[in-house]
Amino acid sequence: MDNAGSPITLPLDREVIRMHNSHTYYGARLGVGHQRAMIDGNITADACIIGAGLAGLATALELARAGLDVVILEAAHVGFGASGRNGGFVGPAWSQRLDNLSQTVGEDHAAKLYRLSLEGVEIVSRNIKQLEIPQLELTRGKLSVARTPSRDAFLRRRDRLRNEFGQNVEVWDTEQVRAVLKTSRYFQALYYPDDFQINPLAYARGLAMTLEQMGGKIFERSRVKRIDRERNHLKLNTESGSVTTSQLVIATGGYTDGLIKGLQRSFIPISTYIMLTEARPELIGKAIATPFGIGDQRRAGDYYRLVDGGTRILWGGRITTRISEPRQLAKILHRTMSDTFPQLEALKVDYAWSGLMGYARHLMPQIRQIEKNVWSCTSFGGHGINTTAIGGTVLAEAILHKSDRLQMFKPFGLDWNGGPFGRAAVQATYWWMQARDKFAERMWFAADTGA
Ligand SMILES: Cc1cc2nc3c(=O)[nH]c(=O)nc-3n(C[C@H](O)[C@H](O)[C@H](O)COP(=O)(O)OP(=O)(O)OC[C@H]3O[C@@H](n4cnc5c(N)ncnc54)[C@H](O)[C@@H]3O)c2cc1C
């Protein structure tokens, strides 16, 4: 891993910290980076993308590769949103599970979507290889661990993924898992050798640099406040300037505001949290002895991995519909970690942060045309690194009339999110799932120990 062992420090200016994700491990590790100008005056472009997260960057890159003159307008800076502050886990699948997709769109359609998600992983891998993005801190391999005995279910899943999708998957037994993850909370695991983990802010910045090298333009601190529809053009207005364009892509993720009627009402912004522990490799080694990324099988369960040369834990989990960051954030995550690994109770937290994900009710991204020459590429939920890559590709293909793969996303529309009732329902569903998971673990513990 690059930068292993070197200290990470926070810049002191609060505004710099907020704007540049410096309160996250990634921002602290990479520094403020290249700063871009605000837009000044009116410019024209073939296509304009709102949002410089992975969805906007992926779409812009594909359009620029086809020779279009592309501009991105970003309210904060490249990777400011979920894209620059996520867990960095890259693997196939969508936020909606394959089984649930099969029920809603049928087996064949669901399988095609799953293959697209695999293609998304390939796109990210190819970008990493070809673009030579620095400071990615790439690690390979992921263990998806069970908190109740799941051998038979795992064997079935392994067989399906291997036979139907040619995916490289193994089942680990409980002893093998506990040899590297020293907790009695875990049982079997699915091991995915081809999954990998990265510093997502470094990746987003790498894509942005590539786009600019190809002639694309990115303006930062340039929030789009109003869209004017003119004859055959759209004019996007910010405080300091405007872009006149013939194609507009909205890629504003969980930060989507009321710019486009209907879009804000069609998703729910969901907060999720990550913390970074202090560097204490000897203590950490008593709990976690693997460089693989770890995720547990619960919906919105824990995920974590060793970073900074294996000296710290980056630990994420929990979701809430409350958008403001809780003051006790570090404490909440620390409690979750020491519940799984009591031996890490003394491990202190250096950083904790939150990010917003966009979730539609169908849990699938909204990749579609929303009106003439206006497209959405939003709501990638908690599984966005691979899916934004394929989402941007498929959307660019539609704009360029190169394929009709966009049709695969037709069933996932802009249905109303249910307003405050929708939010309450999401929060209640999460609490219900948490309670159900805890109950299943307790029942198993009681049956196993006779308690
Ligand atoms: C804490 C956390 C952990 C996660 N972990 C993982 C993981 O390990 N693996 C994984 O695959 N996925 C993960 N995800 C999900 C993934 O990060 C997202 O799905 C993905 O980054 C979404 O990308 P995006 O480009 O759609 O949105 P974002 O990255 O949020 O970008 C949207 C951008 O739009 C800008 N914007 C909004 N409104 C305007 C406007 N009016 N004008 C101009 N700009 C505007 C915002 O400033 C923002 O930069 C995680 C998410 C979070 C929050």
PDBQT file of the ligand as one rigid body, heavy atoms in Angstrom, charges set to zero:
ROOT
HETATM    1  C1  LIG A 501     -20.662   6.370   3.962  1.00  0.00    +0.000 C 
HETATM    2  C2  LIG A 501     -20.948   5.662   2.658  1.00  0.00    +0.000 A 
HETATM    3  C3  LIG A 501     -20.357   4.416   2.417  1.00  0.00    +0.000 A 
HETATM    4  C4  LIG A 501     -20.565   3.762   1.187  1.00  0.00    +0.000 A 
HETATM    5  N1  LIG A 501     -19.840   2.637   0.909  1.00  0.00    +0.000 NA
HETATM    6  C5  LIG A 501     -19.871   2.120  -0.359  1.00  0.00    +0.000 A 
HETATM    7  C6  LIG A 501     -18.977   1.085  -0.718  1.00  0.00    +0.000 A 
HETATM    8  O1  LIG A 501     -18.131   0.648   0.069  1.00  0.00    +0.000 OA
HETATM    9  N2  LIG A 501     -19.061   0.580  -1.984  1.00  0.00    +0.000 N 
HETATM   10  C7  LIG A 501     -19.978   1.059  -2.894  1.00  0.00    +0.000 A 
HETATM   11  O2  LIG A 501     -20.033   0.534  -4.030  1.00  0.00    +0.000 OA
HETATM   12  N3  LIG A 501     -20.811   2.086  -2.584  1.00  0.00    +0.000 NA
HETATM   13  C8  LIG A 501     -20.754   2.649  -1.348  1.00  0.00    +0.000 A 
HETATM   14  N4  LIG A 501     -21.557   3.710  -1.029  1.00  0.00    +0.000 N 
HETATM   15  C9  LIG A 501     -22.473   4.228  -2.069  1.00  0.00    +0.000 C 
HETATM   16  C10 LIG A 501     -21.756   5.100  -3.107  1.00  0.00    +0.000 C 
HETATM   17  O3  LIG A 501     -20.823   5.947  -2.481  1.00  0.00    +0.000 OA
HETATM   18  C11 LIG A 501     -22.786   5.953  -3.860  1.00  0.00    +0.000 C 
HETATM   19  O4  LIG A 501     -23.803   5.124  -4.371  1.00  0.00    +0.000 OA
HETATM   20  C12 LIG A 501     -22.156   6.696  -5.043  1.00  0.00    +0.000 C 
HETATM   21  O5  LIG A 501     -20.975   7.329  -4.648  1.00  0.00    +0.000 OA
HETATM   22  C13 LIG A 501     -23.152   7.701  -5.596  1.00  0.00    +0.000 C 
HETATM   23  O6  LIG A 501     -22.480   8.508  -6.515  1.00  0.00    +0.000 OA
HETATM   24  P1  LIG A 501     -23.227   9.759  -7.165  1.00  0.00    +0.000 P 
HETATM   25  O7  LIG A 501     -22.286  10.345  -8.134  1.00  0.00    +0.000 OA
HETATM   26  O8  LIG A 501     -24.579   9.335  -7.613  1.00  0.00    +0.000 OA
HETATM   27  O9  LIG A 501     -23.502  10.770  -5.943  1.00  0.00    +0.000 OA
HETATM   28  P2  LIG A 501     -22.523  11.692  -5.113  1.00  0.00    +0.000 P 
HETATM   29  O10 LIG A 501     -21.171  11.137  -5.025  1.00  0.00    +0.000 OA
HETATM   30  O11 LIG A 501     -23.211  11.992  -3.814  1.00  0.00    +0.000 OA
HETATM   31  O12 LIG A 501     -22.389  13.021  -5.987  1.00  0.00    +0.000 OA
HETATM   32  C14 LIG A 501     -23.433  13.933  -6.161  1.00  0.00    +0.000 C 
HETATM   33  C15 LIG A 501     -22.800  15.315  -6.368  1.00  0.00    +0.000 C 
HETATM   34  O13 LIG A 501     -23.791  16.221  -6.842  1.00  0.00    +0.000 OA
HETATM   35  C16 LIG A 501     -23.483  17.494  -6.334  1.00  0.00    +0.000 C 
HETATM   36  N5  LIG A 501     -24.695  18.332  -6.440  1.00  0.00    +0.000 N 
HETATM   37  C17 LIG A 501     -25.899  18.137  -5.832  1.00  0.00    +0.000 A 
HETATM   38  N6  LIG A 501     -26.775  19.108  -6.204  1.00  0.00    +0.000 NA
HETATM   39  C18 LIG A 501     -26.110  19.935  -7.063  1.00  0.00    +0.000 A 
HETATM   40  C19 LIG A 501     -26.473  21.135  -7.779  1.00  0.00    +0.000 A 
HETATM   41  N7  LIG A 501     -27.696  21.670  -7.706  1.00  0.00    +0.000 N 
HETATM   42  N8  LIG A 501     -25.525  21.729  -8.567  1.00  0.00    +0.000 NA
HETATM   43  C20 LIG A 501     -24.274  21.202  -8.674  1.00  0.00    +0.000 A 
HETATM   44  N9  LIG A 501     -23.884  20.083  -8.004  1.00  0.00    +0.000 NA
HETATM   45  C21 LIG A 501     -24.790  19.452  -7.205  1.00  0.00    +0.000 A 
HETATM   46  C22 LIG A 501     -23.047  17.213  -4.906  1.00  0.00    +0.000 C 
HETATM   47  O14 LIG A 501     -22.281  18.269  -4.361  1.00  0.00    +0.000 OA
HETATM   48  C23 LIG A 501     -22.248  15.916  -5.085  1.00  0.00    +0.000 C 
HETATM   49  O15 LIG A 501     -20.862  16.145  -5.240  1.00  0.00    +0.000 OA
HETATM   50  C24 LIG A 501     -21.436   4.348   0.211  1.00  0.00    +0.000 A 
HETATM   51  C25 LIG A 501     -22.061   5.576   0.471  1.00  0.00    +0.000 A 
HETATM   52  C26 LIG A 501     -21.816   6.229   1.661  1.00  0.00    +0.000 A 
HETATM   53  C27 LIG A 501     -22.464   7.569   1.927  1.00  0.00    +0.000 C 
ENDROOT
TORSDOF 0
